[in-house]
Amino acid sequence: MSTTQANATLVNTSLDAAYTEAAERFVAANPKSKAIQEQAEKAMPGGNTRTVLHYHPFPLRFARGEGCYLWDADGHQLVDFLGEYTAGLYGHSEPVIREAIKQAADDGWVLGGPNLLEARLAQTIVDRFPALERVRFTNSGTEANLMAIAAARAFTGRDRVMVFKGGYHGGVLYFGGSPLNAPFDYVMGDYNDAEGSAALIREQGDRLACVLVEPMCGSGGCLPGSVEFLQSLRDATRETGALLIFDEVMTSRLSPEGLHGLLGITPDLLTLGKYLGGGLSFGAFGGRAEILDRFDPRRPDGWPHAGTFNNNVFTMSAGLAGLTHKYTPERAVMLNAAGDSLRGRLNDAIARRGLPLVVAGRGSMMAVHPGTTVPMSPPEAGRRPRKLIDLMHLDLIAGGVYTARRGMAVLSLPMGAAEFDRFVAAFEEFLDARRPVIEEAGRSIGKAGG
């Protein structure tokens, strides 16, 4: 394995023992991150202000980033395959975006009125995604989904929302997974169950305002929705008068036209975020003109939509520069082809060793799961032994590769062959060094029937 791992005595007597050893090694290698964590706990609960970034024994604290690399507080260099959960598509300190931000700063910010950039960014986004006839900006994907749901309820005159078990649509949109959820009346279907989902939509009838779904579950494990499943939602919502909302906050990066454009399934409303702000805080929602035009402030019955920083000049400038100069349609195709190739290499490495792991995903987004088949839904993924993925996370860090704790890996534009090779090498080292506990996890899945 890496030098750090080669100098350690790897423990593989059980998954728990292996994880304990890896965690102890992590603590010893990162004293400055540990000290910063302890100091942070005095001012923030758990030393944290963003739950997803916390992991045991403590999260690395980063000092800087450049290109597709990160340096933590203890001076370790890592290839950044977390990619800010898809928002970091441009990498760190991309010159084109840095210059756009500098120009925005030179021209002044918090201007208190429409600026010269927002309409240009809006038109660029509308031209890019087939589902959009009109668009409005927000500050995050969470806000975008909240506004899309609110718009659907107002437009239809109905209250109920349909989502899917284990889905995630923002900080207050876990649906069943958090006591802090927004108080929407909702029902939950099973992801990738075409027949059951269509039946539930028809059963809800004129009580159902909208169906909110990711065409590929992002935080749920990069689990693609089947065309049959997504088309069944389109057909059933059209039949009952409910609106179909595609949450493409993550997945819009997967083709020049977003995943809905690639699949040829057009929702009524679309939500966006992440990389489209050029790496700054951003969200957007849009769709059919007859729905979005209800937000026209010139109408006496126009719906209000506030947000001090919806059109902030930094995001408008960075987002426009990124889409027009860096993430062109041609680059989108190339990046996602590179992701498909990398995922294939990882699955080939698993297959050569006959191990019970699988890498799910599409294009530039992927995630590793215990088991020999891709889970069909987030709940199925959650029933598999997650401690194995926790162990992989720590082992990959020791090998110089930074991924999401949940096993997710995301590509960014600065990456090339050297970074992909480094990821494959670190992953193969994990497979070889941890074979006994990987096989143990596989047996546990078989016993549980998962």
C-alpha positions as CSV (number, residue, x, y, z in Angstrom):
1,M,0.0,0.0,0.0
2,S,1.2,3.6,0.4
3,T,4.3,4.3,2.5
4,T,2.1,5.2,5.5
5,Q,0.2,1.9,5.2
6,A,3.3,-0.2,4.5
7,N,4.9,1.0,7.7
8,A,1.8,0.0,9.7
9,T,0.7,-3.4,10.8
10,L,-2.7,-3.8,9.1
11,V,-5.3,-5.6,11.2
12,N,-7.8,-7.7,9.3
13,T,-9.1,-10.1,11.9
14,S,-12.5,-8.5,11.7
15,L,-14.0,-5.4,10.1
16,D,-14.3,-3.7,13.5
17,A,-10.7,-4.4,14.3
18,A,-9.5,-3.2,10.9
19,Y,-11.4,0.0,11.2
20,T,-10.0,0.6,14.7
21,E,-6.5,0.2,13.4
22,A,-7.1,2.5,10.5
23,A,-8.7,5.2,12.8
24,E,-5.7,5.0,15.2
25,R,-3.3,5.5,12.3
26,F,-5.4,8.4,11.0
27,V,-5.2,10.1,14.4
28,A,-1.5,9.6,14.7
29,A,-0.9,11.1,11.2
30,N,-3.1,14.2,11.7
31,P,-2.3,15.9,15.0
32,K,-2.9,19.5,13.7
33,S,-6.4,18.6,12.4
34,K,-7.1,17.0,15.7
35,A,-6.1,20.1,17.6
36,I,-8.1,22.4,15.4
37,Q,-11.1,20.1,15.8
38,E,-10.8,20.3,19.6
39,Q,-10.6,24.1,19.5
40,A,-13.6,24.3,17.1
41,E,-15.7,22.3,19.5
42,K,-15.6,25.3,21.9
43,A,-17.6,27.5,19.6
44,M,-19.6,25.0,17.4
45,P,-21.6,21.9,18.3
46,G,-19.2,19.1,17.4
47,G,-16.8,21.6,16.0
48,N,-19.1,21.5,12.9
49,T,-21.4,23.8,10.9
50,R,-22.1,21.3,8.0
51,T,-23.0,17.8,9.1
52,V,-21.9,15.9,6.0
53,L,-18.3,17.0,6.5
54,H,-18.0,15.3,9.9
55,Y,-16.7,11.8,10.2
56,H,-15.0,9.6,12.8
57,P,-12.4,10.1,14.4
58,F,-12.5,13.7,13.2
59,P,-12.4,15.5,9.8
60,L,-9.3,16.7,8.1
61,R,-8.9,20.5,8.2
62,F,-7.8,21.9,4.9
63,A,-5.3,24.8,4.4
64,R,-5.5,25.3,0.7
65,G,-6.4,23.8,-2.7
66,E,-4.9,24.1,-6.2
67,G,-6.1,22.5,-9.3
68,C,-7.4,19.1,-8.2
69,Y,-5.2,18.9,-5.1
70,L,-5.8,19.7,-1.4
71,W,-3.3,20.3,1.4
72,D,-4.5,19.6,4.9
73,A,-3.3,21.3,8.2
74,D,-0.6,18.7,8.6
75,G,0.8,19.3,5.2
76,H,-0.4,16.1,3.4
77,Q,-1.2,16.5,-0.3
78,L,-4.4,14.6,-1.5
79,V,-6.1,14.3,-4.9
80,D,-9.5,15.9,-4.4
81,F,-12.0,13.3,-5.5
82,L,-14.7,14.6,-3.2
83,G,-15.1,17.6,-5.5
84,E,-17.2,19.5,-3.0
85,Y,-20.0,17.0,-3.6
86,T,-20.1,17.9,-7.3
87,A,-19.9,21.7,-6.7
88,G,-16.1,21.7,-7.3
89,L,-16.3,20.8,-10.9
90,Y,-13.7,23.5,-11.8
91,G,-11.2,22.5,-9.2
92,H,-9.5,25.1,-7.0
93,S,-8.5,28.6,-8.1
94,E,-9.4,28.1,-11.7
95,P,-7.8,31.2,-13.4
96,V,-10.8,32.1,-15.6
97,I,-13.2,32.0,-12.6
98,R,-10.7,33.8,-10.3
99,E,-10.4,36.6,-12.9
100,A,-14.2,36.9,-13.1
101,I,-14.5,37.1,-9.3
102,K,-11.7,39.7,-9.2
103,Q,-13.5,41.8,-11.9
104,A,-16.8,41.6,-9.9
105,A,-14.9,42.8,-6.8
106,D,-13.3,45.6,-8.7
107,D,-16.8,46.7,-10.0
108,G,-18.4,46.6,-6.5
109,W,-20.8,44.2,-4.9
110,V,-24.1,44.3,-2.9
111,L,-25.3,46.8,-5.5
112,G,-28.9,46.7,-4.4
113,G,-30.4,46.3,-7.9
114,P,-30.4,44.1,-11.0
115,N,-26.8,43.9,-12.4
116,L,-25.3,43.4,-15.8
117,L,-24.7,39.7,-15.4
118,E,-27.8,37.9,-14.1
119,A,-29.8,38.0,-17.3
120,R,-26.8,36.7,-19.3
121,L,-26.3,33.8,-16.8
122,A,-30.1,33.1,-16.9
123,Q,-30.1,32.9,-20.7
124,T,-27.1,30.7,-20.8
125,I,-28.7,28.3,-18.4
126,V,-32.1,28.3,-20.2
127,D,-30.3,27.7,-23.5
128,R,-28.5,24.7,-21.9
129,F,-31.2,22.7,-20.3
130,P,-34.3,21.6,-22.3
131,A,-36.7,21.7,-19.4
132,L,-36.2,25.4,-18.8
133,E,-38.3,28.1,-20.4
134,R,-37.7,30.4,-17.5
135,V,-35.4,30.3,-14.5
136,R,-35.0,32.1,-11.1
137,F,-31.9,32.0,-8.9
138,T,-31.5,31.1,-5.2
139,N,-28.6,30.7,-2.9
140,S,-28.5,26.9,-2.6
141,G,-30.0,23.7,-3.9
142,T,-32.0,23.4,-0.7
143,E,-33.6,26.8,-1.5
144,A,-34.2,25.8,-5.1
145,N,-36.1,22.7,-4.0
146,L,-38.1,24.5,-1.4
147,M,-39.2,27.1,-4.0
148,A,-40.0,24.5,-6.6
149,I,-42.2,22.6,-4.2
150,A,-43.9,25.8,-3.1
151,A,-44.5,26.8,-6.7
152,A,-45.9,23.4,-7.5
153,R,-48.3,23.6,-4.5
154,A,-49.4,27.1,-5.4
155,F,-49.8,26.3,-9.1
156,T,-51.9,23.1,-8.6
157,G,-53.8,24.3,-5.5
158,R,-52.8,21.0,-3.9
159,D,-50.7,20.4,-0.8
160,R,-49.2,16.9,-0.9
161,V,-45.7,16.1,-2.1
162,M,-44.4,12.7,-3.2
163,V,-40.7,11.8,-2.6
164,F,-38.8,8.6,-2.4
165,K,-37.5,6.7,0.6
166,G,-33.9,7.6,1.4
167,G,-33.9,10.6,-0.9
168,Y,-32.2,13.8,0.0
169,H,-33.2,17.2,-1.5
170,G,-31.6,19.7,0.9
171,G,-30.9,20.6,4.5
172,V,-34.6,20.6,5.5
173,L,-35.7,18.1,2.9
174,Y,-34.7,14.7,4.2
175,F,-38.3,13.5,4.4
176,G,-38.5,11.0,7.2
177,G,-34.8,11.3,8.1
178,S,-34.7,14.4,10.2
179,P,-36.9,16.0,12.9
180,L,-36.0,19.4,11.3
181,N,-37.8,18.7,8.0
182,A,-39.9,21.3,6.4
183,P,-43.5,20.7,7.3
184,F,-44.8,19.5,4.0
185,D,-47.6,16.9,3.8
186,Y,-45.8,14.1,1.9
187,V,-45.9,10.4,0.9
188,M,-42.9,8.3,0.0
189,G,-42.5,5.8,-2.9
190,D,-39.8,3.3,-3.6
191,Y,-37.0,4.5,-5.9
192,N,-36.8,2.5,-9.1
193,D,-40.1,0.9,-8.6
194,A,-41.9,2.0,-11.8
195,E,-45.1,0.1,-11.3
196,G,-45.5,0.9,-7.6
197,S,-44.7,4.5,-8.0
198,A,-47.1,5.1,-10.8
199,A,-49.8,3.3,-8.8
200,L,-49.1,5.6,-5.8
201,I,-49.4,8.7,-7.9
202,R,-52.7,7.6,-9.3
203,E,-53.9,6.6,-5.8
204,Q,-53.1,10.1,-4.5
205,G,-55.0,11.7,-7.4
206,D,-56.0,15.3,-7.0
207,R,-54.4,15.5,-3.6
208,L,-50.9,15.4,-5.0
209,A,-49.2,18.6,-6.0
210,C,-45.9,17.2,-7.2
211,V,-43.4,14.4,-7.4
212,L,-39.8,15.3,-6.5
213,V,-37.0,13.0,-7.6
214,E,-33.4,12.9,-8.6
215,P,-32.9,11.1,-11.9
216,M,-29.9,9.6,-10.3
217,C,-29.7,9.5,-6.5
218,G,-26.6,11.5,-5.5
219,S,-26.2,11.4,-1.8
220,G,-28.1,8.1,-1.8
221,G,-25.1,6.4,-3.5
222,C,-25.0,7.5,-7.2
223,L,-27.8,5.1,-8.0
224,P,-29.2,5.7,-11.5
225,G,-33.0,5.8,-12.0
226,S,-34.1,3.5,-14.7
227,V,-35.7,5.0,-17.8
228,E,-38.7,2.9,-17.2
229,F,-39.0,4.3,-13.6
230,L,-38.6,7.9,-14.6
231,Q,-40.9,7.6,-17.6
232,S,-43.6,6.1,-15.3
233,L,-43.4,9.2,-13.1
234,R,-43.7,11.4,-16.2
235,D,-46.7,9.5,-17.5
236,A,-48.6,9.2,-14.2
237,T,-48.1,12.9,-13.2
238,R,-49.2,14.1,-16.6
239,E,-52.3,11.9,-16.2
240,T,-53.2,13.1,-12.7
241,G,-52.2,16.8,-13.1
242,A,-49.4,16.7,-10.6
243,L,-46.1,18.4,-11.5
244,L,-42.9,16.4,-12.0
245,I,-39.8,18.0,-10.5
246,F,-36.4,16.7,-11.3
247,D,-33.8,17.6,-8.7
248,E,-30.7,18.0,-10.9
249,V,-28.7,20.0,-8.3
250,M,-26.0,17.3,-8.7
251,T,-26.8,15.5,-11.9
252,S,-27.0,18.4,-14.3
253,R,-23.2,18.0,-14.8
254,L,-23.7,14.6,-16.4
255,S,-24.3,15.8,-19.9
256,P,-24.4,19.1,-21.8
257,E,-28.2,19.1,-21.4
258,G,-28.4,17.7,-17.9
259,L,-29.5,14.1,-17.2
260,H,-33.1,14.8,-18.2
261,G,-31.9,16.0,-21.6
262,L,-29.7,13.0,-22.0
263,L,-32.6,10.7,-21.1
264,G,-35.2,12.6,-23.1
265,I,-37.6,12.9,-20.2
266,T,-38.7,16.5,-19.6
267,P,-40.0,17.4,-16.1
268,D,-42.4,20.4,-15.4
269,L,-39.9,21.9,-13.0
270,L,-36.1,21.5,-12.7
271,T,-33.8,22.4,-9.8
272,L,-30.1,23.2,-10.1
273,G,-27.2,24.2,-8.0
274,K,-23.6,23.3,-7.1
275,Y,-21.1,23.9,-10.0
276,L,-23.4,26.2,-11.9
277,G,-22.3,29.0,-9.6
278,G,-18.7,28.5,-10.6
279,G,-17.9,27.2,-7.1
280,L,-19.8,29.8,-5.2
281,S,-23.1,29.5,-3.4
282,F,-25.8,29.0,-6.0
283,G,-29.2,27.5,-6.7
284,A,-31.8,27.8,-9.4
285,F,-35.3,26.6,-10.2
286,G,-37.2,26.8,-13.4
287,G,-39.3,25.1,-15.9
288,R,-42.4,25.7,-17.9
289,A,-43.1,29.3,-18.7
290,E,-46.8,29.2,-17.5
291,I,-45.6,28.1,-14.0
292,L,-42.5,30.4,-13.7
293,D,-44.3,33.5,-15.1
294,R,-46.4,33.5,-12.0
295,F,-43.3,35.0,-10.3
296,D,-43.5,38.0,-12.6
297,P,-43.6,41.0,-10.3
298,R,-45.5,43.0,-12.9
299,R,-48.5,40.8,-12.4
300,P,-51.0,42.0,-9.7
301,D,-51.2,38.4,-8.6
302,G,-47.5,37.6,-8.9
303,W,-45.9,35.3,-6.4
304,P,-43.2,36.8,-4.2
305,H,-39.7,35.4,-4.2
306,A,-37.1,37.1,-2.0
307,G,-33.4,36.5,-1.4
308,T,-30.9,39.2,-0.7
309,F,-28.1,37.3,-2.5
310,N,-30.1,35.6,-5.3
311,N,-28.3,37.8,-7.9
312,N,-25.0,38.5,-6.1
313,V,-22.4,39.6,-8.6
314,F,-19.7,37.1,-7.5
315,T,-21.9,34.1,-8.2
316,M,-23.3,35.6,-11.4
317,S,-19.8,36.4,-12.7
318,A,-18.2,33.1,-11.7
319,G,-21.1,31.0,-13.0
320,L,-21.2,32.8,-16.3
321,A,-17.4,32.5,-16.8
322,G,-17.5,28.8,-15.9
323,L,-20.3,27.8,-18.2
324,T,-19.2,29.9,-21.2
325,H,-15.4,29.4,-21.1
326,K,-14.7,26.2,-19.2
327,Y,-17.6,23.7,-19.0
328,T,-18.6,23.9,-22.6
329,P,-20.8,21.1,-24.0
330,E,-17.7,19.5,-25.5
331,R,-15.9,19.5,-22.1
332,A,-19.0,18.0,-20.5
333,V,-19.0,15.1,-22.9
334,M,-15.2,14.5,-22.3
335,L,-15.4,14.7,-18.5
336,N,-18.3,12.3,-18.3
337,A,-16.6,9.9,-20.7
338,A,-13.5,10.0,-18.4
339,G,-15.7,9.2,-15.4
340,D,-17.3,6.2,-17.2
341,S,-13.8,5.0,-18.0
342,L,-12.6,5.4,-14.4
343,R,-15.6,3.6,-13.0
344,G,-15.0,0.8,-15.5
345,R,-11.3,0.4,-14.3
346,L,-12.4,0.3,-10.7
347,N,-15.0,-2.4,-11.4
348,D,-12.5,-4.3,-13.5
349,A,-10.1,-4.3,-10.5
350,I,-12.8,-5.7,-8.3
351,A,-13.8,-8.3,-10.8
352,R,-10.2,-9.6,-11.3
353,R,-10.0,-10.2,-7.5
354,G,-13.5,-11.7,-7.3
355,L,-14.4,-9.4,-4.4
356,P,-18.0,-8.4,-3.3
357,L,-17.8,-4.7,-4.1
358,V,-19.4,-2.7,-6.9
359,V,-18.9,0.9,-8.1
360,A,-22.2,2.6,-9.1
361,G,-22.8,5.8,-10.9
362,R,-22.8,7.6,-14.2
363,G,-20.3,9.9,-15.9
364,S,-18.3,12.0,-13.5
365,M,-20.2,10.8,-10.3
366,M,-19.7,7.4,-8.7
367,A,-19.8,5.6,-5.4
368,V,-18.5,2.3,-4.0
369,H,-21.0,-0.2,-2.4
370,P,-20.5,-3.5,-0.6
371,G,-22.1,-6.4,-2.6
372,T,-21.9,-7.7,-6.1
373,T,-24.8,-5.7,-7.6
374,V,-25.7,-2.0,-7.7
375,P,-28.4,-1.2,-5.1
376,M,-31.7,-0.2,-6.6
377,S,-32.5,2.3,-3.9
378,P,-30.9,4.3,-1.0
379,P,-32.6,2.1,1.6
380,E,-31.1,-1.0,0.0
381,A,-27.7,0.7,-0.1
382,G,-28.0,1.6,3.6
383,R,-28.6,-2.0,4.6
384,R,-25.2,-3.0,3.4
385,P,-22.2,-2.9,5.8
386,R,-21.2,0.8,5.8
387,K,-18.3,0.4,8.1
388,L,-16.4,-1.2,5.2
389,I,-16.9,2.0,3.2
390,D,-15.7,4.0,6.3
391,L,-12.6,1.9,6.3
392,M,-12.0,2.4,2.6
393,H,-12.3,6.2,3.2
394,L,-9.5,6.2,5.8
395,D,-7.3,3.9,3.7
396,L,-7.7,6.0,0.6
397,I,-6.8,9.1,2.6
398,A,-3.6,7.3,3.8
399,G,-3.0,6.6,0.1
400,G,-3.3,10.3,-0.8
401,V,-6.9,10.2,-2.2
402,Y,-9.7,12.2,-0.7
403,T,-13.3,11.0,-1.3
404,A,-16.6,11.5,0.5
405,R,-17.0,9.4,3.6
406,R,-20.0,7.6,2.1
407,G,-17.8,6.2,-0.7
408,M,-18.7,8.8,-3.3
409,A,-16.0,10.1,-5.8
410,V,-16.5,13.0,-8.2
411,L,-14.3,14.2,-11.1
412,S,-13.2,17.7,-11.7
413,L,-11.9,19.4,-14.9
414,P,-8.2,19.7,-13.8
415,M,-7.9,16.0,-13.4
416,G,-6.0,13.9,-16.0
417,A,-4.4,10.5,-16.4
418,A,-2.0,10.9,-13.5
419,E,-4.8,11.5,-11.0
420,F,-7.0,8.7,-12.4
421,D,-4.0,6.3,-12.1
422,R,-3.4,7.4,-8.6
423,F,-7.0,6.7,-7.6
424,V,-6.9,3.3,-9.2
425,A,-3.6,2.4,-7.5
426,A,-4.9,3.5,-4.0
427,F,-8.1,1.6,-4.6
428,E,-6.3,-1.6,-5.7
429,E,-4.1,-1.3,-2.6
430,F,-7.2,-1.2,-0.5
431,L,-8.6,-4.3,-2.2
432,D,-5.5,-6.3,-1.7
433,A,-4.7,-5.2,1.8
434,R,-8.3,-5.6,3.1
435,R,-9.3,-8.7,1.2
436,P,-10.3,-10.6,4.4
437,V,-12.6,-8.0,5.7
438,I,-14.1,-7.2,2.3
439,E,-15.0,-10.9,2.0
440,E,-16.4,-10.8,5.5
441,A,-18.6,-7.9,4.6
442,G,-19.8,-9.8,1.5
443,R,-20.7,-12.8,3.6
444,S,-22.7,-10.6,5.9
445,I,-24.8,-9.3,3.0
446,G,-25.5,-12.8,1.9
447,K,-26.7,-13.8,5.4
448,A,-28.9,-10.8,5.6
449,G,-30.3,-11.3,2.1
450,G,-29.5,-7.7,1.2
